[in-house]
Structures are given as structure tokens and as C-alpha cells.
Amino acid sequence: MFNFRSDGRSFQGSHRCLIPSDGFFEFTDAEPGQKRKTKWRFTLAGQRLFWVAGLIKDGAFAMLTTEPGVDIAPYHDRQIVVLRPQDGAAWLNLQTPHDDLLRALPAGSLDAEKVFPVAA
């Protein structure tokens, strides 16, 4: 399992983890004249690194997903749960209710950069 829907689930008693990341990718339809899909890289605005909320089971991890936020919705119908650096401990220790963490970040939190095809 690689992605796991977080919507409407309880993770009380689960083995939570933080997956460090500096970005993630989504793909949209190919541009006119291209055979490959358009590739987009997303980063957390103003931060070099962020966390992805995850779970561990049977020695493997899964990234939690949620409904897409405003920044991702034009590119994909789901998104990984991105946690700001300061929110990592809250996910591991359940210091904050699930619903406050396992959701899309507010509009403008993620920067999108087209990485393929490269602009001429």
C-alpha cells in the first residue's frame, strides 16, 4: 500500500510516521503536441522541507491522502496530507485532533512548478 485515504477514519492506536519531503509530483493531460503527461512539482511555500502524514503496518509505510485543497484541485482529485514542519509532532503524539491535521492546507500554501515539458 502506498497511498491510504484518511477521510472519515480514526487513527487512534495506529503506528504513525512522518515522511520527510521537499516536494511531490502530480500529472495532468499532455499538452498539445506532447505524448507524455504534463508533470508538476509541488513544494511548501516558504519552506525547504515538510512532512507527509503516514502510517506504518507490517514493515511498510503508506502516505495518507485527503480531498484536494485549492492549490491541488486543478491538477488532481486527491492529495497527500502535507504537514508543516511545526505540525509533525502533533501528528505523532496526537496533540491535535485528526481532523485538524489530516486536511488540505489553506490556499496559497503550496507552490506549483511545471517541470515537463520544459518551457522553450
GUVO-688973 format. One line per field, with one value per atom (N, C-alpha, C, CB): residue in one letter; x, y, z; atom name; residue number from 1. Coordinates in nm, 4 decimals. Last residue first. Glycine has a CB too. Example, Ala and Ser with C-alpha at 12.3 -4.5 7.8 and 13.67 -1.06 7.14 Angstrom:
2
residu <- S_S_S_S_A_A_A_A $
east <- 1.2850_1.3670_1.2900_1.4084_1.3190_1.2300_1.3200_1.1308 $
north <- -0.2250_-0.1060_0.0030_-0.0598_-0.5690_-0.4500_-0.3300_-0.4473 $
up <- 0.7080_0.7140_0.7870_0.5725_0.7800_0.7800_0.7800_0.9046 $
atome <- N_CA_C_CB_N_CA_C_CB $
num <- 2_2_2_2_1_1_1_1 $
This chain:
120
residu <- A_A_A_A_A_A_A_A_V_V_V_V_P_P_P_P_F_F_F_F_V_V_V_V_K_K_K_K_E_E_E_E_A_A_A_A_D_D_D_D_L_L_L_L_S_S_S_S_G_G_G_G_A_A_A_A_P_P_P_P_L_L_L_L_A_A_A_A_R_R_R_R_L_L_L_L_L_L_L_L_D_D_D_D_D_D_D_D_H_H_H_H_P_P_P_P_T_T_T_T_Q_Q_Q_Q_L_L_L_L_N_N_N_N_L_L_L_L_W_W_W_W_A_A_A_A_A_A_A_A_G_G_G_G_D_D_D_D_Q_Q_Q_Q_P_P_P_P_R_R_R_R_L_L_L_L_V_V_V_V_V_V_V_V_I_I_I_I_Q_Q_Q_Q_R_R_R_R_D_D_D_D_H_H_H_H_Y_Y_Y_Y_P_P_P_P_A_A_A_A_I_I_I_I_D_D_D_D_V_V_V_V_G_G_G_G_P_P_P_P_E_E_E_E_T_T_T_T_T_T_T_T_L_L_L_L_M_M_M_M_A_A_A_A_F_F_F_F_A_A_A_A_G_G_G_G_D_D_D_D_K_K_K_K_I_I_I_I_L_L_L_L_G_G_G_G_A_A_A_A_V_V_V_V_W_W_W_W_F_F_F_F_L_L_L_L_R_R_R_R_Q_Q_Q_Q_G_G_G_G_A_A_A_A_L_L_L_L_T_T_T_T_F_F_F_F_R_R_R_R_W_W_W_W_K_K_K_K_T_T_T_T_K_K_K_K_R_R_R_R_K_K_K_K_Q_Q_Q_Q_G_G_G_G_P_P_P_P_E_E_E_E_A_A_A_A_D_D_D_D_T_T_T_T_F_F_F_F_E_E_E_E_F_F_F_F_F_F_F_F_G_G_G_G_D_D_D_D_S_S_S_S_P_P_P_P_I_I_I_I_L_L_L_L_C_C_C_C_R_R_R_R_H_H_H_H_S_S_S_S_G_G_G_G_Q_Q_Q_Q_F_F_F_F_S_S_S_S_R_R_R_R_G_G_G_G_D_D_D_D_S_S_S_S_R_R_R_R_F_F_F_F_N_N_N_N_F_F_F_F_M_M_M_M $
east <- 1.0402_1.1489_1.2032_1.1027_0.9710_0.9439_1.0657_0.9061_0.9492_1.0258_0.9946_1.1794_0.6365_0.7550_0.8204_0.7187_0.7701_0.7687_0.6351_0.7928_0.7408_0.8749_0.8844_0.9182_0.5785_0.5729_0.7158_0.5043_0.5127_0.6090_0.5975_0.7550_0.3323_0.3347_0.4318_0.1925_0.3315_0.3741_0.3787_0.5126_0.0873_0.1732_0.2053_0.1073_-0.0699_0.0322_0.1309_-0.0337_-0.2802_-0.1537_-0.0425_-0.1740_-0.5392_-0.4977_-0.3692_-0.6091_-0.4418_-0.5135_-0.4562_-0.5090_-0.4032_-0.3607_-0.4384_-0.2078_-0.6360_-0.5541_-0.5184_-0.6278_-0.6014_-0.6790_-0.5828_-0.7788_-0.5357_-0.5493_-0.6422_-0.6013_-0.5523_-0.4245_-0.4414_-0.3385_-0.8078_-0.7351_-0.6031_-0.7093_-0.8868_-0.9497_-0.8791_-1.0925_-0.7362_-0.7097_-0.7615_-0.7738_-0.6426_-0.7405_-0.7083_-0.8798_-0.3115_-0.4130_-0.5129_-0.3494_-0.1439_-0.1644_-0.2747_-0.0349_-0.0527_-0.1969_-0.2270_-0.2743_0.2134_0.1695_0.0202_0.2448_0.2394_0.2964_0.2370_0.4475_0.1094_0.0618_0.1137_0.1057_0.2668_0.1235_0.0639_0.0485_0.5135_0.4985_0.3515_0.5683_0.4515_0.4910_0.4685_0.6342_0.4057_0.2915_0.3268_0.1855_0.6253_0.5874_0.4712_0.5500_0.6302_0.7339_0.6926_0.8611_0.2974_0.4026_0.5055_0.3435_0.2041_0.2103_0.3242_0.2292_-0.0102_0.1126_0.1025_0.1353_-0.1447_-0.1597_-0.0229_-0.2166_-0.1866_-0.1264_-0.1483_0.0250_-0.5048_-0.3708_-0.3187_-0.3707_-0.7229_-0.6803_-0.5465_-0.6691_-0.7542_-0.8747_-0.8481_-0.9715_-0.5345_-0.5652_-0.6864_-0.4444_-0.5177_-0.4226_-0.4630_-0.2872_-0.6901_-0.6804_-0.5940_-0.6239_-0.6452_-0.7670_-0.7566_-0.8813_-0.4250_-0.4081_-0.5262_-0.3887_-0.5040_-0.3783_-0.3636_-0.2605_-0.7396_-0.7468_-0.6212_-0.7668_-0.6990_-0.7198_-0.7214_-0.6113_-0.8602_-0.7636_-0.8017_-0.7510_-0.9048_-0.9638_-0.8656_-1.1028_-0.6088_-0.7308_-0.7899_-0.7038_-0.3879_-0.4413_-0.5712_-0.4639_-0.0836_-0.2261_-0.2664_-0.2604_0.1346_0.1096_-0.0407_0.1722_0.2563_0.1611_0.1478_0.0224_0.5192_0.4505_0.3548_0.5512_0.5858_0.5733_0.5022_0.4952_0.5766_0.7068_0.7039_0.7834_0.3027_0.3751_0.5053_0.2871_0.2586_0.1935_0.2726_0.0432_0.2452_0.3318_0.2518_0.4632_0.1416_0.1154_0.2133_-0.0308_0.1924_0.1939_0.1585_0.3273_0.2034_0.1477_0.1420_0.0059_0.4983_0.3778_0.3301_0.4038_0.6556_0.6246_0.5035_0.5990_0.9043_0.7780_0.7616_0.6572_1.1575_1.1111_0.9751_1.2124_1.1753_1.2570_1.2061_1.4047_0.9127_0.9804_1.0599_0.8786_0.7612_0.8451_0.9209_0.7626_0.5201_0.5622_0.6440_0.4389_0.6155_0.5501_0.6065_0.5702_0.5730_0.6550_0.5746_0.7899_0.5200_0.4618_0.5561_0.3252_0.5546_0.6182_0.5596_0.7735_0.4007_0.4030_0.4686_0.2613_0.3991_0.4441_0.4593_0.5776_0.1792_0.2464_0.2750_0.1601_0.2395_0.1603_0.2461_0.0999_0.3724_0.3756_0.2910_0.5204_0.3420_0.2901_0.2819_0.3776_0.2468_0.3258_0.2604_0.3399_0.0697_0.1977_0.2878_0.2692_-0.0778_-0.0834_0.0564_-0.1508_0.0155_-0.0090_-0.0147_0.1014_-0.1484_-0.0389_-0.0804_0.0023_-0.3085_-0.3075_-0.1899_-0.4390_-0.0914_-0.2138_-0.2022_-0.2387_0.0397_0.0430_-0.0934_0.0853_0.2481_0.1181_0.1283_0.0012_0.4937_0.4553_0.3114_0.5489_0.6510_0.5823_0.5304_0.4652_0.9191_0.8239_0.7552_0.8927_1.0715_1.0940_1.0009_1.2404_0.9915_0.9823_1.0194_0.8401_0.9633_1.0220_1.0173_1.1682_0.6920_0.7733_0.8309_0.6886_0.6195_0.6378_0.7319_0.6938_0.3715_0.5077_0.5033_0.5778_0.1865_0.2011_0.3480_0.1363_0.0139_0.1572_0.1789_0.2457_-0.2929_-0.2167_-0.0690_-0.2747_-0.4426_-0.3766_-0.2979_-0.4768_-0.6501_-0.6184_-0.5554_-0.7468_-0.7392_-0.6059_-0.5566_-0.5073_-1.0431_-0.9752_-0.8409_-1.0617_-1.1735_-1.1139_-1.0537_-1.0065_-1.2613_-1.3581_-1.3038_-1.4648_-0.9852_-1.1185_-1.2070_-1.1838_-0.7495_-0.7652_-0.9072_-0.6688_-0.6466_-0.7427_-0.7590_-0.8785_-0.3170_-0.4261_-0.5181_-0.3732_-0.0602_-0.1469_-0.2659_-0.1941_0.0593_0.1405_0.0623_0.1893_0.0853_0.0000_0.0902_-0.0972 $
north <- 2.6374_2.6647_2.8037_2.6441_2.4639_2.5778_2.6074_2.7018_2.1146_2.2327_2.3443_2.2013_1.9488_1.9776_2.1083_1.9842_1.9375_1.8769_1.9077_1.7226_2.1023_2.0510_1.9736_1.9622_2.3753_2.2786_2.2339_2.3405_2.4110_2.4411_2.3337_2.4490_2.5523_2.4560_2.5046_2.4363_2.5774_2.6346_2.5237_2.7048_2.5903_2.5105_2.5864_2.3768_2.7821_2.7137_2.6350_2.6210_2.8870_2.9587_2.8947_3.0964_2.7802_2.8273_2.9087_2.9117_2.5618_2.6749_2.7140_2.7950_2.2025_2.3317_2.4444_2.3518_1.9359_2.0191_2.1498_2.0478_1.7224_1.8019_1.8813_1.8967_1.6225_1.5404_1.6066_1.4004_1.8068_1.7803_1.7144_1.6927_1.8212_1.9473_1.9303_2.0067_1.5573_1.6407_1.7738_1.6657_1.4655_1.4181_1.5158_1.2806_1.7185_1.6262_1.5914_1.6865_1.7104_1.7872_1.6875_1.8781_1.5298_1.6509_1.7388_1.7299_1.2773_1.3076_1.4251_1.1852_1.2456_1.2376_1.2604_1.3372_1.2761_1.1590_1.1382_1.1734_1.5220_1.4002_1.2772_1.3966_1.6972_1.6864_1.5607_1.8110_1.6834_1.6236_1.6059_1.7101_1.8285_1.6885_1.6209_1.6765_2.0988_2.0126_1.8638_2.0320_2.2443_2.2564_2.1642_2.3999_2.1893_2.1372_2.1396_2.2172_2.0982_2.1977_2.1433_2.3344_1.8183_1.8802_1.9811_1.7730_1.7012_1.7774_1.8428_1.8853_1.4227_1.5122_1.5739_1.4364_1.4173_1.3671_1.4693_1.3378_1.4400_1.4895_1.4239_1.6429_1.4030_1.3672_1.4358_1.2096_1.4868_1.4754_1.4266_1.3825_1.7421_1.6051_1.6031_1.5405_2.0082_1.9091_1.7649_1.9352_2.1826_2.1916_2.0810_2.3267_2.1010_2.0641_2.0803_2.1467_2.2140_2.0869_2.0553_1.9734_2.4519_2.4503_2.3255_2.4600_2.3843_2.4782_2.4716_2.6203_2.0316_2.1710_2.2564_2.2196_1.7149_1.8168_1.9558_1.8180_1.4958_1.5713_1.6811_1.6319_1.2997_1.3694_1.4332_1.4762_1.0353_1.1297_1.1892_1.0609_0.9198_0.9492_1.0523_0.9997_0.6716_0.8147_0.8360_0.8940_0.3905_0.4460_0.5948_0.3745_0.1482_0.2721_0.3113_0.3843_-0.1733_-0.0849_0.0428_-0.1551_-0.3454_-0.3065_-0.2176_-0.4263_-0.3659_-0.4808_-0.4417_-0.5553_-0.0237_-0.1520_-0.2616_-0.1520_0.3183_0.2012_0.0770_0.2123_0.6208_0.5087_0.3969_0.4593_0.9816_0.8426_0.7456_0.8082_1.3050_1.2195_1.0757_1.2690_1.4499_1.3861_1.2945_1.3064_1.7623_1.6236_1.5782_1.6079_1.9603_1.9431_1.7954_1.9968_2.2056_2.0694_2.0728_1.9941_2.4771_2.3843_2.2411_2.3922_2.7142_2.6103_2.5205_2.5269_2.8864_2.9435_2.8437_3.0260_2.6458_2.7855_2.8325_2.8773_2.3283_2.4082_2.5502_2.3464_2.2257_2.2486_2.3323_2.3190_2.0172_2.0993_2.1060_2.0443_1.9885_1.9684_2.0678_1.9844_1.8233_1.9387_1.9013_1.9922_1.7257_1.6938_1.8225_1.6152_1.6165_1.7320_1.7014_1.8620_1.3016_1.3904_1.5068_1.3123_1.2692_1.2433_1.3453_1.2460_1.3790_1.2442_1.2119_1.1412_1.7030_1.6190_1.4818_1.6863_1.8526_1.8200_1.7328_1.9448_2.0012_1.9789_1.9565_2.0982_1.8220_1.9461_1.9151_2.0523_1.5541_1.6035_1.7326_1.4971_1.6065_1.5638_1.6248_1.6019_1.6004_1.6381_1.5916_1.7927_1.4834_1.4829_1.5220_1.3443_1.5738_1.5365_1.5513_1.6250_1.5244_1.5454_1.5030_1.4694_1.7042_1.5874_1.6252_1.5387_1.7955_1.8190_1.6902_1.8815_1.7205_1.8575_1.8915_1.8772_1.5284_1.5547_1.6999_1.5236_1.2590_1.3886_1.4060_1.4000_1.1321_1.1070_1.2420_1.0389_1.0091_1.1304_1.0969_1.2485_0.7772_0.8170_0.9486_0.7079_0.5724_0.6877_0.7151_0.8104_0.3076_0.3401_0.4508_0.2131_0.3684_0.3275_0.3644_0.3933_0.4684_0.3393_0.2908_0.2381_0.6424_0.6182_0.4788_0.6305_0.7172_0.6575_0.6427_0.7416_0.6916_0.7210_0.6491_0.6781_0.8434_0.7327_0.7826_0.6620_1.0414_0.9703_0.8542_0.9211_1.0212_1.0766_0.9859_1.1007_0.9095_0.9435_0.9864_1.0537_0.6534_0.7603_0.7835_0.7268_0.5992_0.5496_0.6665_0.4806_0.4754_0.5849_0.5254_0.6726_0.2168_0.3373_0.4596_0.3565_-0.1169_0.0000_0.1237_-0.0005 $
up <- -2.3587_-2.4530_-2.4386_-2.5938_-2.0610_-2.1474_-2.2353_-2.0635_-2.0481_-2.0111_-2.1117_-2.0068_-1.9937_-2.0737_-2.0298_-2.2223_-1.6696_-1.8030_-1.8691_-1.7957_-1.4530_-1.4786_-1.6103_-1.3643_-1.3199_-1.4302_-1.4603_-1.5585_-0.9830_-1.0888_-1.1962_-1.0327_-0.7161_-0.8267_-0.9330_-0.8873_-0.3644_-0.4917_-0.5953_-0.4789_-0.1083_-0.1951_-0.3219_-0.2287_0.0143_0.0946_0.0102_0.1932_-0.1269_-0.1314_-0.0507_-0.0839_0.0901_-0.0424_-0.0328_-0.1073_0.3660_0.3059_0.1695_0.3995_0.3195_0.3738_0.3059_0.3550_0.3685_0.2809_0.3516_0.1477_0.6556_0.5607_0.4739_0.6343_0.9219_0.8007_0.7006_0.8358_1.1362_1.0700_0.9334_1.1578_1.2313_1.2181_1.1438_1.3551_1.2527_1.1509_1.1301_1.1874_1.4793_1.3427_1.2366_1.3217_1.7202_1.6620_1.5167_1.6704_1.8487_1.7777_1.7194_1.6652_1.9505_2.0295_1.9714_2.0386_1.8630_1.8696_1.9615_1.9172_1.8121_1.9519_1.9720_2.0332_1.5339_1.6016_1.7405_1.6123_1.4899_1.4251_1.4992_1.2773_1.6440_1.6739_1.6112_1.6237_1.5168_1.6498_1.6860_1.7556_1.2743_1.2760_1.4100_1.2384_1.2607_1.2912_1.2998_1.1873_1.1766_1.3177_1.3572_1.3479_0.8962_0.9871_1.1346_0.9700_0.7887_0.8060_0.9055_0.8550_0.6014_0.7339_0.7364_0.8453_0.3587_0.3816_0.5194_0.2688_0.2490_0.3629_0.3920_0.4886_-0.1087_0.0140_0.1245_-0.0054_-0.2764_-0.2465_-0.1200_-0.2317_-0.5621_-0.4260_-0.4019_-0.4067_-0.8219_-0.7398_-0.5974_-0.8062_-0.9610_-0.9206_-0.8288_-0.8510_-1.0519_-1.1025_-1.0731_-1.0440_-0.9241_-1.0706_-1.1332_-1.1091_-0.6451_-0.7189_-0.8709_-0.6694_-0.5165_-0.5884_-0.6792_-0.4895_-0.3919_-0.4677_-0.5543_-0.3725_-0.2546_-0.3659_-0.4531_-0.3135_-0.1824_-0.1473_-0.2729_-0.0505_-0.2249_-0.2664_-0.2172_-0.4174_0.0544_-0.0557_-0.0968_-0.0150_0.1268_0.1631_0.0376_0.2729_0.2348_0.1369_0.1886_0.0005_0.3808_0.3923_0.2878_0.5341_0.2680_0.2801_0.2874_0.1606_0.4428_0.3471_0.3745_0.3561_0.4830_0.5162_0.4050_0.5418_0.6324_0.5161_0.5604_0.3988_0.8482_0.7963_0.6738_0.7649_0.9133_0.8592_0.7901_0.7621_0.8822_0.9104_0.8402_0.8636_0.9495_0.9312_0.9689_1.0177_0.7902_0.8793_0.8480_0.8658_0.7644_0.7217_0.8318_0.6676_0.6291_0.7336_0.6821_0.7769_0.5311_0.4808_0.5933_0.3447_0.6063_0.6402_0.5603_0.7925_0.4332_0.5041_0.5355_0.4202_0.3468_0.3746_0.4421_0.4628_0.2937_0.2143_0.2282_0.2573_0.2622_0.3405_0.2476_0.4226_0.1045_0.2085_0.2947_0.2949_0.0297_0.0124_0.1332_-0.0077_-0.0414_0.0604_0.0526_0.2028_-0.3850_-0.2662_-0.1680_-0.3025_-0.6617_-0.5565_-0.4381_-0.5134_-1.0082_-0.8772_-0.7791_-0.8858_-1.2793_-1.1905_-1.0594_-1.1663_-1.6149_-1.4798_-1.3996_-1.4830_-1.8619_-1.8044_-1.6575_-1.8200_-2.0309_-1.9465_-1.8958_-1.8278_-2.3642_-2.2200_-2.1449_-2.1678_-2.6129_-2.5905_-2.4419_-2.6614_-2.7350_-2.6440_-2.6306_-2.5044_-2.8812_-2.9425_-2.8566_-2.9759_-2.5988_-2.7435_-2.8016_-2.8132_-2.2978_-2.3710_-2.5204_-2.3403_-2.1299_-2.2143_-2.2836_-2.3191_-1.8124_-1.9521_-2.0281_-2.0200_-1.5213_-1.5915_-1.7363_-1.5837_-1.2125_-1.3587_-1.4140_-1.4122_-0.9361_-0.9904_-1.1417_-0.9303_-0.6788_-0.8179_-0.8438_-0.9101_-0.4075_-0.4640_-0.6015_-0.3713_-0.1816_-0.2885_-0.3286_-0.4085_0.0227_-0.0226_-0.1383_-0.0646_0.3153_0.1719_0.1432_0.1195_0.5482_0.5095_0.3583_0.5598_0.6981_0.5795_0.5361_0.4632_1.0109_0.9317_0.8172_1.0188_1.1334_1.0981_1.0230_1.0130_1.3663_1.2789_1.2488_1.3418_1.4197_1.4188_1.3162_1.3856_1.6053_1.4872_1.5038_1.3594_1.8122_1.8298_1.7099_1.8641_1.5967_1.7370_1.7482_1.8274_1.3559_1.3606_1.5041_1.2799_1.1861_1.3116_1.3111_1.4345_0.8877_0.9624_1.0929_0.8781_0.7100_0.7925_0.8732_0.7077_0.4986_0.5173_0.6024_0.3828_0.4232_0.5647_0.5984_0.6027_0.2075_0.2336_0.3838_0.1702_0.1234_0.2049_0.2383_0.3339_-0.0944_-0.0503_0.0234_-0.1710_-0.0836_-0.0939_-0.0481_-0.2372_0.0000_0.0000_0.0000_0.1230 $
atome <- N_CA_C_CB_N_CA_C_CB_N_CA_C_CB_N_CA_C_CB_N_CA_C_CB_N_CA_C_CB_N_CA_C_CB_N_CA_C_CB_N_CA_C_CB_N_CA_C_CB_N_CA_C_CB_N_CA_C_CB_N_CA_C_CB_N_CA_C_CB_N_CA_C_CB_N_CA_C_CB_N_CA_C_CB_N_CA_C_CB_N_CA_C_CB_N_CA_C_CB_N_CA_C_CB_N_CA_C_CB_N_CA_C_CB_N_CA_C_CB_N_CA_C_CB_N_CA_C_CB_N_CA_C_CB_N_CA_C_CB_N_CA_C_CB_N_CA_C_CB_N_CA_C_CB_N_CA_C_CB_N_CA_C_CB_N_CA_C_CB_N_CA_C_CB_N_CA_C_CB_N_CA_C_CB_N_CA_C_CB_N_CA_C_CB_N_CA_C_CB_N_CA_C_CB_N_CA_C_CB_N_CA_C_CB_N_CA_C_CB_N_CA_C_CB_N_CA_C_CB_N_CA_C_CB_N_CA_C_CB_N_CA_C_CB_N_CA_C_CB_N_CA_C_CB_N_CA_C_CB_N_CA_C_CB_N_CA_C_CB_N_CA_C_CB_N_CA_C_CB_N_CA_C_CB_N_CA_C_CB_N_CA_C_CB_N_CA_C_CB_N_CA_C_CB_N_CA_C_CB_N_CA_C_CB_N_CA_C_CB_N_CA_C_CB_N_CA_C_CB_N_CA_C_CB_N_CA_C_CB_N_CA_C_CB_N_CA_C_CB_N_CA_C_CB_N_CA_C_CB_N_CA_C_CB_N_CA_C_CB_N_CA_C_CB_N_CA_C_CB_N_CA_C_CB_N_CA_C_CB_N_CA_C_CB_N_CA_C_CB_N_CA_C_CB_N_CA_C_CB_N_CA_C_CB_N_CA_C_CB_N_CA_C_CB_N_CA_C_CB_N_CA_C_CB_N_CA_C_CB_N_CA_C_CB_N_CA_C_CB_N_CA_C_CB_N_CA_C_CB_N_CA_C_CB_N_CA_C_CB_N_CA_C_CB_N_CA_C_CB_N_CA_C_CB_N_CA_C_CB_N_CA_C_CB_N_CA_C_CB_N_CA_C_CB_N_CA_C_CB_N_CA_C_CB_N_CA_C_CB_N_CA_C_CB_N_CA_C_CB_N_CA_C_CB_N_CA_C_CB_N_CA_C_CB_N_CA_C_CB_N_CA_C_CB_N_CA_C_CB_N_CA_C_CB_N_CA_C_CB_N_CA_C_CB_N_CA_C_CB_N_CA_C_CB_N_CA_C_CB_N_CA_C_CB_N_CA_C_CB $
num <- 120_120_120_120_119_119_119_119_118_118_118_118_117_117_117_117_116_116_116_116_115_115_115_115_114_114_114_114_113_113_113_113_112_112_112_112_111_111_111_111_110_110_110_110_109_109_109_109_108_108_108_108_107_107_107_107_106_106_106_106_105_105_105_105_104_104_104_104_103_103_103_103_102_102_102_102_101_101_101_101_100_100_100_100_99_99_99_99_98_98_98_98_97_97_97_97_96_96_96_96_95_95_95_95_94_94_94_94_93_93_93_93_92_92_92_92_91_91_91_91_90_90_90_90_89_89_89_89_88_88_88_88_87_87_87_87_86_86_86_86_85_85_85_85_84_84_84_84_83_83_83_83_82_82_82_82_81_81_81_81_80_80_80_80_79_79_79_79_78_78_78_78_77_77_77_77_76_76_76_76_75_75_75_75_74_74_74_74_73_73_73_73_72_72_72_72_71_71_71_71_70_70_70_70_69_69_69_69_68_68_68_68_67_67_67_67_66_66_66_66_65_65_65_65_64_64_64_64_63_63_63_63_62_62_62_62_61_61_61_61_60_60_60_60_59_59_59_59_58_58_58_58_57_57_57_57_56_56_56_56_55_55_55_55_54_54_54_54_53_53_53_53_52_52_52_52_51_51_51_51_50_50_50_50_49_49_49_49_48_48_48_48_47_47_47_47_46_46_46_46_45_45_45_45_44_44_44_44_43_43_43_43_42_42_42_42_41_41_41_41_40_40_40_40_39_39_39_39_38_38_38_38_37_37_37_37_36_36_36_36_35_35_35_35_34_34_34_34_33_33_33_33_32_32_32_32_31_31_31_31_30_30_30_30_29_29_29_29_28_28_28_28_27_27_27_27_26_26_26_26_25_25_25_25_24_24_24_24_23_23_23_23_22_22_22_22_21_21_21_21_20_20_20_20_19_19_19_19_18_18_18_18_17_17_17_17_16_16_16_16_15_15_15_15_14_14_14_14_13_13_13_13_12_12_12_12_11_11_11_11_10_10_10_10_9_9_9_9_8_8_8_8_7_7_7_7_6_6_6_6_5_5_5_5_4_4_4_4_3_3_3_3_2_2_2_2_1_1_1_1 $
